Amino acid sequence: MRIGVFGSGGVGGYFGGRLAEAGEDVRFVARGAHLGAMRERGLRVTSPAGDFVVHPVHASDDPSALGEVDVVLVAVKAWQVAEVADMIRPMLGAETFVVPLQNGIEAPDTLAAALGRNRVLGGLCRIIAYVEGPGHIRHAGVPPSVTFGELDALGSARAEALRAAFARARGVRAEVAPDVRAAMWEKFLFIAAASGIGALTRAPVGVIRSQPETRALLTQALAEIHAVALAQGIALPADAVNATLTFVDSLPADGTMSMQRDVIEERPSELEAQIGAVVRLGEARGVPVPLHRTIYAALLPLERRARGELGFA
């Protein structure tokens, strides 16, 4: 299967690397020093599921140089999806479909508006991974998994073909979801709550879950997102909040979320796609989300500074 990976950071580098290791024809869109290192030394992945190096690597910063593929995995940050949508076009053949894997719940609709709804599946992944250095991806925790599915159907041959490709990849669990919107919201429930509290406190998950005060904040954040999801007509389980807390309790104590790391390191983050989305959707549905409003207001000046819109020490 010809697989394009648009964005070769922690998510794209890990899952694309595993697919390439399994023998799939994987073509990476990368840039800068990371791309240079991949071309020179290959893509190195360090993981509890087994280290490996993909070399040579089919990679470029020019999507048109990579040719048409069967599927594009979009693995950029959520706030970059709208920016890259048109850049994906040179990789699209008549039957090419696109699967977003970033955090958030709005990427499928953003891509569908740009590329056509028939090309886009919903998708998500679970992993803690990041770029350790140029050409080097570190998988730091969480058993890696991908879930995807048609936005308006129970299943399809193309979704099953992608699942089969992932099934050949070592260390990856893949699933075609019967209700991909619900699956995306179930992941969003966790990631938005943990990211918001993590960015606000700058503490790892082990601290957040062990301190009564921060655990109470996390529980409130989960309850607010759950209420918004139900108001959106999303079929989340009634015990989703407790199930998510149980999952949080299973994570490595030093674990942090990508949005949290971006805020701490003063980089542009997924604040709008996560906390901002809860605030916007809650307002649209008349669901009170006071904690998320507070988190959003507290982090917004830092976000604007990271984007060069504000200047302060």
ABEGO torsion letter per residue (X at the ends): XBBBBBEABAAAAAAAAAAAAAGBBBBBBBBEAAAAAAAAAEBBBBBAAEBBBBOBBBBBABAAAAEBBABBBBABBAAAAAAAAAAAAAABBAABBBBBABBEAAAAAAAAAAAEAAABBBBBBBBBBBBABBGBBBBAEEBBBBBBEBAABABBAAAAAAAAAAAABBGBBBBBBABAAAAAAAAAAAAAAAAAAAAAAGBBAAAAAABAAAAAAAAAAAAAAAAAAAAAGBBBBAAAAAAAAAAAAABBAABBBAAAAAAAAGBBBAAAABAAAAAAAAAAAGBBBAAAAAAAAAAAAAAAAAAGABBBX
